[in-house]
Structure formats: C-alpha cells, structure tokens
Amino acid sequence: MPFIDGLVLAVPTASKQAFIDHATKANAVFLEHGATRIRECWVTM
C-alpha cells in the first residue's frame, strides 16, 4: 500500500548549505531503500 511521509524542519538560514549537503547524501539512502520520489523546498519566513 503506498503512503506519503513528510517532514518539516526548522533550519537557520546560515546553515542552508549544510542542510542541502546533508539532504543530498540522505536522499541517496532513501532511494536505495525504496523511495520513489523526494522533494525538498526552502521557505523563508
């Protein structure tokens, strides 16, 4: 049965590149374990 999993994280703007670097590595792991799609977004408030 398909499902959607979502996360919302608070990341300081100063750490944006560190977040992107970490997400890139983590996304590869998620895909290896069966994820079919991954979406990232950055929202400034």
CHARMM-style PDB file with segment names, atoms N, HN, CA, C and O in Angstrom:
ATOM      1  N   MET     1       0.836  -1.170   0.000  1.00  0.00      PROA
ATOM      2  CA  MET     1       0.000   0.000   0.000  1.00  0.00      PROA
ATOM      3  C   MET     1       0.891   1.246   0.000  1.00  0.00      PROA
ATOM      4  O   MET     1       1.761   1.362   0.863  1.00  0.00      PROA
ATOM      5  N   PRO     2       0.703   2.177  -0.935  1.00  0.00      PROA
ATOM      6  CA  PRO     2       1.541   3.375  -0.987  1.00  0.00      PROA
ATOM      7  C   PRO     2       1.205   4.341   0.150  1.00  0.00      PROA
ATOM      8  O   PRO     2       0.084   4.356   0.660  1.00  0.00      PROA
ATOM      9  N   PHE     3       2.175   5.127   0.527  1.00  0.00      PROA
ATOM     10  HN  PHE     3       3.085   5.115   0.113  1.00  0.00      PROA
ATOM     11  CA  PHE     3       1.937   6.134   1.556  1.00  0.00      PROA
ATOM     12  C   PHE     3       2.847   7.329   1.290  1.00  0.00      PROA
ATOM     13  O   PHE     3       3.798   7.245   0.514  1.00  0.00      PROA
ATOM     14  N   ILE     4       2.539   8.425   1.942  1.00  0.00      PROA
ATOM     15  HN  ILE     4       1.766   8.493   2.573  1.00  0.00      PROA
ATOM     16  CA  ILE     4       3.331   9.646   1.848  1.00  0.00      PROA
ATOM     17  C   ILE     4       3.886   9.937   3.229  1.00  0.00      PROA
ATOM     18  O   ILE     4       3.165   9.884   4.226  1.00  0.00      PROA
ATOM     19  N   ASP     5       5.158  10.241   3.277  1.00  0.00      PROA
ATOM     20  HN  ASP     5       5.744  10.285   2.468  1.00  0.00      PROA
ATOM     21  CA  ASP     5       5.799  10.596   4.529  1.00  0.00      PROA
ATOM     22  C   ASP     5       6.351  12.006   4.368  1.00  0.00      PROA
ATOM     23  O   ASP     5       6.975  12.306   3.351  1.00  0.00      PROA
ATOM     24  N   GLY     6       6.138  12.863   5.334  1.00  0.00      PROA
ATOM     25  HN  GLY     6       5.630  12.619   6.161  1.00  0.00      PROA
ATOM     26  CA  GLY     6       6.610  14.239   5.216  1.00  0.00      PROA
ATOM     27  C   GLY     6       7.257  14.721   6.491  1.00  0.00      PROA
ATOM     28  O   GLY     6       6.921  14.270   7.587  1.00  0.00      PROA
ATOM     29  N   LEU     7       8.177  15.631   6.339  1.00  0.00      PROA
ATOM     30  HN  LEU     7       8.450  15.997   5.449  1.00  0.00      PROA
ATOM     31  CA  LEU     7       8.873  16.227   7.479  1.00  0.00      PROA
ATOM     32  C   LEU     7       8.947  17.735   7.294  1.00  0.00      PROA
ATOM     33  O   LEU     7       9.054  18.228   6.171  1.00  0.00      PROA
ATOM     34  N   VAL     8       8.890  18.452   8.387  1.00  0.00      PROA
ATOM     35  HN  VAL     8       8.804  18.051   9.299  1.00  0.00      PROA
ATOM     36  CA  VAL     8       9.120  19.890   8.383  1.00  0.00      PROA
ATOM     37  C   VAL     8      10.229  20.148   9.389  1.00  0.00      PROA
ATOM     38  O   VAL     8      10.123  19.765  10.554  1.00  0.00      PROA
ATOM     39  N   LEU     9      11.286  20.796   8.939  1.00  0.00      PROA
ATOM     40  HN  LEU     9      11.372  21.108   7.993  1.00  0.00      PROA
ATOM     41  CA  LEU     9      12.425  21.068   9.810  1.00  0.00      PROA
ATOM     42  C   LEU     9      12.706  22.560   9.862  1.00  0.00      PROA
ATOM     43  O   LEU     9      12.622  23.247   8.844  1.00  0.00      PROA
ATOM     44  N   ALA    10      13.035  23.058  11.029  1.00  0.00      PROA
ATOM     45  HN  ALA    10      13.103  22.501  11.856  1.00  0.00      PROA
ATOM     46  CA  ALA    10      13.476  24.446  11.174  1.00  0.00      PROA
ATOM     47  C   ALA    10      14.998  24.458  11.053  1.00  0.00      PROA
ATOM     48  O   ALA    10      15.701  23.869  11.874  1.00  0.00      PROA
ATOM     49  N   VAL    11      15.493  25.132  10.028  1.00  0.00      PROA
ATOM     50  HN  VAL    11      14.922  25.611   9.362  1.00  0.00      PROA
ATOM     51  CA  VAL    11      16.933  25.195   9.789  1.00  0.00      PROA
ATOM     52  C   VAL    11      17.321  26.666   9.673  1.00  0.00      PROA
ATOM     53  O   VAL    11      16.740  27.388   8.863  1.00  0.00      PROA
ATOM     54  N   PRO    12      18.287  27.124  10.463  1.00  0.00      PROA
ATOM     55  CA  PRO    12      18.713  28.516  10.349  1.00  0.00      PROA
ATOM     56  C   PRO    12      19.245  28.813   8.945  1.00  0.00      PROA
ATOM     57  O   PRO    12      19.883  27.961   8.327  1.00  0.00      PROA
ATOM     58  N   THR    13      18.986  30.003   8.453  1.00  0.00      PROA
ATOM     59  HN  THR    13      18.468  30.695   8.955  1.00  0.00      PROA
ATOM     60  CA  THR    13      19.432  30.385   7.119  1.00  0.00      PROA
ATOM     61  C   THR    13      20.946  30.224   6.975  1.00  0.00      PROA
ATOM     62  O   THR    13      21.431  29.876   5.898  1.00  0.00      PROA
ATOM     63  N   ALA    14      21.679  30.471   8.032  1.00  0.00      PROA
ATOM     64  HN  ALA    14      21.285  30.754   8.906  1.00  0.00      PROA
ATOM     65  CA  ALA    14      23.135  30.338   7.995  1.00  0.00      PROA
ATOM     66  C   ALA    14      23.571  28.891   7.741  1.00  0.00      PROA
ATOM     67  O   ALA    14      24.700  28.651   7.315  1.00  0.00      PROA
ATOM     68  N   SER    15      22.688  27.936   7.999  1.00  0.00      PROA
ATOM     69  HN  SER    15      21.770  28.132   8.345  1.00  0.00      PROA
ATOM     70  CA  SER    15      23.014  26.517   7.820  1.00  0.00      PROA
ATOM     71  C   SER    15      22.405  25.930   6.551  1.00  0.00      PROA
ATOM     72  O   SER    15      22.350  24.709   6.398  1.00  0.00      PROA
ATOM     73  N   LYS    16      21.951  26.778   5.649  1.00  0.00      PROA
ATOM     74  HN  LYS    16      21.996  27.770   5.773  1.00  0.00      PROA
ATOM     75  CA  LYS    16      21.265  26.292   4.448  1.00  0.00      PROA
ATOM     76  C   LYS    16      22.141  25.340   3.634  1.00  0.00      PROA
ATOM     77  O   LYS    16      21.679  24.270   3.239  1.00  0.00      PROA
ATOM     78  N   GLN    17      23.385  25.708   3.380  1.00  0.00      PROA
ATOM     79  HN  GLN    17      23.760  26.577   3.701  1.00  0.00      PROA
ATOM     80  CA  GLN    17      24.248  24.845   2.558  1.00  0.00      PROA
ATOM     81  C   GLN    17      24.533  23.526   3.267  1.00  0.00      PROA
ATOM     82  O   GLN    17      24.587  22.482   2.617  1.00  0.00      PROA
ATOM     83  N   ALA    18      24.714  23.550   4.570  1.00  0.00      PROA
ATOM     84  HN  ALA    18      24.670  24.398   5.098  1.00  0.00      PROA
ATOM     85  CA  ALA    18      24.938  22.306   5.321  1.00  0.00      PROA
ATOM     86  C   ALA    18      23.718  21.404   5.217  1.00  0.00      PROA
ATOM     87  O   ALA    18      23.852  20.187   5.087  1.00  0.00      PROA
ATOM     88  N   PHE    19      22.518  22.002   5.273  1.00  0.00      PROA
ATOM     89  HN  PHE    19      22.409  22.990   5.378  1.00  0.00      PROA
ATOM     90  CA  PHE    19      21.289  21.224   5.110  1.00  0.00      PROA
ATOM     91  C   PHE    19      21.228  20.594   3.726  1.00  0.00      PROA
ATOM     92  O   PHE    19      20.911  19.411   3.597  1.00  0.00      PROA
ATOM     93  N   ILE    20      21.529  21.370   2.692  1.00  0.00      PROA
ATOM     94  HN  ILE    20      21.787  22.330   2.797  1.00  0.00      PROA
ATOM     95  CA  ILE    20      21.494  20.859   1.318  1.00  0.00      PROA
ATOM     96  C   ILE    20      22.486  19.709   1.156  1.00  0.00      PROA
ATOM     97  O   ILE    20      22.157  18.689   0.552  1.00  0.00      PROA
ATOM     98  N   ASP    21      23.689  19.864   1.687  1.00  0.00      PROA
ATOM     99  HN  ASP    21      23.957  20.693   2.178  1.00  0.00      PROA
ATOM    100  CA  ASP    21      24.703  18.801   1.592  1.00  0.00      PROA
ATOM    101  C   ASP    21      24.225  17.525   2.287  1.00  0.00      PROA
ATOM    102  O   ASP    21      24.367  16.430   1.743  1.00  0.00      PROA
ATOM    103  N   HSD    22      23.661  17.666   3.479  1.00  0.00      PROA
ATOM    104  HN  HSD    22      23.545  18.556   3.921  1.00  0.00      PROA
ATOM    105  CA  HSD    22      23.172  16.510   4.224  1.00  0.00      PROA
ATOM    106  C   HSD    22      21.992  15.861   3.503  1.00  0.00      PROA
ATOM    107  O   HSD    22      21.929  14.637   3.390  1.00  0.00      PROA
ATOM    108  N   ALA    23      21.069  16.670   3.019  1.00  0.00      PROA
ATOM    109  HN  ALA    23      21.121  17.665   3.111  1.00  0.00      PROA
ATOM    110  CA  ALA    23      19.891  16.138   2.330  1.00  0.00      PROA
ATOM    111  C   ALA    23      20.285  15.374   1.074  1.00  0.00      PROA
ATOM    112  O   ALA    23      19.683  14.347   0.759  1.00  0.00      PROA
ATOM    113  N   THR    24      21.281  15.858   0.362  1.00  0.00      PROA
ATOM    114  HN  THR    24      21.770  16.692   0.618  1.00  0.00      PROA
ATOM    115  CA  THR    24      21.735  15.176  -0.849  1.00  0.00      PROA
ATOM    116  C   THR    24      22.235  13.774  -0.522  1.00  0.00      PROA
ATOM    117  O   THR    24      21.918  12.820  -1.232  1.00  0.00      PROA
ATOM    118  N   LYS    25      23.012  13.647   0.544  1.00  0.00      PROA
ATOM    119  HN  LYS    25      23.270  14.422   1.121  1.00  0.00      PROA
ATOM    120  CA  LYS    25      23.513  12.330   0.958  1.00  0.00      PROA
ATOM    121  C   LYS    25      22.369  11.441   1.457  1.00  0.00      PROA
ATOM    122  O   LYS    25      22.304  10.257   1.127  1.00  0.00      PROA
ATOM    123  N   ALA    26      21.480  12.017   2.247  1.00  0.00      PROA
ATOM    124  HN  ALA    26      21.532  12.979   2.516  1.00  0.00      PROA
ATOM    125  CA  ALA    26      20.369  11.242   2.801  1.00  0.00      PROA
ATOM    126  C   ALA    26      19.417  10.779   1.703  1.00  0.00      PROA
ATOM    127  O   ALA    26      18.896   9.666   1.766  1.00  0.00      PROA
ATOM    128  N   ASN    27      19.186  11.612   0.707  1.00  0.00      PROA
ATOM    129  HN  ASN    27      19.609  12.517   0.656  1.00  0.00      PROA
ATOM    130  CA  ASN    27      18.279  11.245  -0.377  1.00  0.00      PROA
ATOM    131  C   ASN    27      18.740   9.985  -1.093  1.00  0.00      PROA
ATOM    132  O   ASN    27      17.915   9.156  -1.478  1.00  0.00      PROA
ATOM    133  N   ALA    28      20.034   9.832  -1.276  1.00  0.00      PROA
ATOM    134  HN  ALA    28      20.704  10.505  -0.963  1.00  0.00      PROA
ATOM    135  CA  ALA    28      20.564   8.629  -1.920  1.00  0.00      PROA
ATOM    136  C   ALA    28      20.200   7.385  -1.100  1.00  0.00      PROA
ATOM    137  O   ALA    28      19.861   6.345  -1.665  1.00  0.00      PROA
ATOM    138  N   VAL    29      20.268   7.491   0.206  1.00  0.00      PROA
ATOM    139  HN  VAL    29      20.543   8.336   0.665  1.00  0.00      PROA
ATOM    140  CA  VAL    29      19.929   6.366   1.085  1.00  0.00      PROA
ATOM    141  C   VAL    29      18.433   6.055   0.987  1.00  0.00      PROA
ATOM    142  O   VAL    29      18.045   4.891   0.893  1.00  0.00      PROA
ATOM    143  N   PHE    30      17.594   7.096   1.008  1.00  0.00      PROA
ATOM    144  HN  PHE    30      17.909   8.042   1.085  1.00  0.00      PROA
ATOM    145  CA  PHE    30      16.148   6.881   0.902  1.00  0.00      PROA
ATOM    146  C   PHE    30      15.800   6.182  -0.403  1.00  0.00      PROA
ATOM    147  O   PHE    30      14.960   5.283  -0.419  1.00  0.00      PROA
ATOM    148  N   LEU    31      16.436   6.585  -1.495  1.00  0.00      PROA
ATOM    149  HN  LEU    31      17.119   7.315  -1.482  1.00  0.00      PROA
ATOM    150  CA  LEU    31      16.167   5.962  -2.791  1.00  0.00      PROA
ATOM    151  C   LEU    31      16.612   4.503  -2.802  1.00  0.00      PROA
ATOM    152  O   LEU    31      15.931   3.658  -3.382  1.00  0.00      PROA
ATOM    153  N   GLU    32      17.733   4.198  -2.175  1.00  0.00      PROA
ATOM    154  HN  GLU    32      18.286   4.885  -1.704  1.00  0.00      PROA
ATOM    155  CA  GLU    32      18.203   2.815  -2.085  1.00  0.00      PROA
ATOM    156  C   GLU    32      17.208   1.936  -1.333  1.00  0.00      PROA
ATOM    157  O   GLU    32      17.098   0.740  -1.604  1.00  0.00      PROA
ATOM    158  N   HSD    33      16.489   2.533  -0.392  1.00  0.00      PROA
ATOM    159  HN  HSD    33      16.578   3.504  -0.172  1.00  0.00      PROA
ATOM    160  CA  HSD    33      15.564   1.776   0.441  1.00  0.00      PROA
ATOM    161  C   HSD    33      14.115   1.860  -0.021  1.00  0.00      PROA
ATOM    162  O   HSD    33      13.198   1.549   0.738  1.00  0.00      PROA
ATOM    163  N   GLY    34      13.910   2.279  -1.263  1.00  0.00      PROA
ATOM    164  HN  GLY    34      14.655   2.532  -1.880  1.00  0.00      PROA
ATOM    165  CA  GLY    34      12.578   2.171  -1.833  1.00  0.00      PROA
ATOM    166  C   GLY    34      11.806   3.448  -2.091  1.00  0.00      PROA
ATOM    167  O   GLY    34      10.702   3.396  -2.632  1.00  0.00      PROA
ATOM    168  N   ALA    35      12.357   4.598  -1.718  1.00  0.00      PROA
ATOM    169  HN  ALA    35      13.254   4.640  -1.278  1.00  0.00      PROA
ATOM    170  CA  ALA    35      11.650   5.842  -2.028  1.00  0.00      PROA
ATOM    171  C   ALA    35      11.563   5.984  -3.544  1.00  0.00      PROA
ATOM    172  O   ALA    35      12.515   5.661  -4.255  1.00  0.00      PROA
ATOM    173  N   THR    36      10.445   6.459  -4.031  1.00  0.00      PROA
ATOM    174  HN  THR    36       9.672   6.721  -3.454  1.00  0.00      PROA
ATOM    175  CA  THR    36      10.288   6.646  -5.475  1.00  0.00      PROA
ATOM    176  C   THR    36      10.440   8.109  -5.872  1.00  0.00      PROA
ATOM    177  O   THR    36      10.730   8.416  -7.028  1.00  0.00      PROA
ATOM    178  N   ARG    37      10.247   9.002  -4.923  1.00  0.00      PROA
ATOM    179  HN  ARG    37      10.012   8.752  -3.983  1.00  0.00      PROA
ATOM    180  CA  ARG    37      10.341  10.431  -5.192  1.00  0.00      PROA
ATOM    181  C   ARG    37      10.748  11.171  -3.932  1.00  0.00      PROA
ATOM    182  O   ARG    37      10.349  10.801  -2.828  1.00  0.00      PROA
ATOM    183  N   ILE    38      11.542  12.216  -4.102  1.00  0.00      PROA
ATOM    184  HN  ILE    38      11.866  12.517  -4.999  1.00  0.00      PROA
ATOM    185  CA  ILE    38      11.943  13.046  -2.966  1.00  0.00      PROA
ATOM    186  C   ILE    38      11.806  14.500  -3.397  1.00  0.00      PROA
ATOM    187  O   ILE    38      12.228  14.871  -4.492  1.00  0.00      PROA
ATOM    188  N   ARG    39      11.225  15.307  -2.547  1.00  0.00      PROA
ATOM    189  HN  ARG    39      10.882  15.005  -1.658  1.00  0.00      PROA
ATOM    190  CA  ARG    39      11.066  16.738  -2.817  1.00  0.00      PROA
ATOM    191  C   ARG    39      11.661  17.525  -1.664  1.00  0.00      PROA
ATOM    192  O   ARG    39      11.423  17.206  -0.499  1.00  0.00      PROA
ATOM    193  N   GLU    40      12.420  18.533  -1.981  1.00  0.00      PROA
ATOM    194  HN  GLU    40      12.613  18.792  -2.927  1.00  0.00      PROA
ATOM    195  CA  GLU    40      12.990  19.448  -0.992  1.00  0.00      PROA
ATOM    196  C   GLU    40      12.515  20.851  -1.333  1.00  0.00      PROA
ATOM    197  O   GLU    40      12.353  21.193  -2.505  1.00  0.00      PROA
ATOM    198  N   CYS    41      12.296  21.650  -0.318  1.00  0.00      PROA
ATOM    199  HN  CYS    41      12.427  21.372   0.633  1.00  0.00      PROA
ATOM    200  CA  CYS    41      11.994  23.064  -0.563  1.00  0.00      PROA
ATOM    201  C   CYS    41      12.535  23.891   0.599  1.00  0.00      PROA
ATOM    202  O   CYS    41      12.749  23.385   1.700  1.00  0.00      PROA
ATOM    203  N   TRP    42      12.747  25.158   0.328  1.00  0.00      PROA
ATOM    204  HN  TRP    42      12.573  25.570  -0.567  1.00  0.00      PROA
ATOM    205  CA  TRP    42      13.242  26.074   1.334  1.00  0.00      PROA
ATOM    206  C   TRP    42      12.290  27.249   1.380  1.00  0.00      PROA
ATOM    207  O   TRP    42      12.074  27.917   0.368  1.00  0.00      PROA
ATOM    208  N   VAL    43      11.721  27.506   2.541  1.00  0.00      PROA
ATOM    209  HN  VAL    43      11.896  26.963   3.362  1.00  0.00      PROA
ATOM    210  CA  VAL    43      10.762  28.591   2.690  1.00  0.00      PROA
ATOM    211  C   VAL    43      11.342  29.608   3.661  1.00  0.00      PROA
ATOM    212  O   VAL    43      11.739  29.258   4.773  1.00  0.00      PROA
ATOM    213  N   THR    44      11.389  30.840   3.248  1.00  0.00      PROA
ATOM    214  HN  THR    44      11.067  31.125   2.346  1.00  0.00      PROA
ATOM    215  CA  THR    44      11.877  31.912   4.116  1.00  0.00      PROA
ATOM    216  C   THR    44      10.676  32.629   4.718  1.00  0.00      PROA
ATOM    217  O   THR    44       9.744  33.009   4.009  1.00  0.00      PROA
ATOM    218  N   MET    45      10.712  32.805   6.019  1.00  0.00      PROA
ATOM    219  HN  MET    45      11.469  32.496   6.594  1.00  0.00      PROA
ATOM    220  CA  MET    45       9.593  33.477   6.699  1.00  0.00      PROA
ATOM    221  C   MET    45      10.068  34.756   7.331  1.00  0.00      PROA
ATOM    222  OT1 MET    45       9.278  35.468   7.951  1.00  0.00      PROA
TER     223      MET     45
END
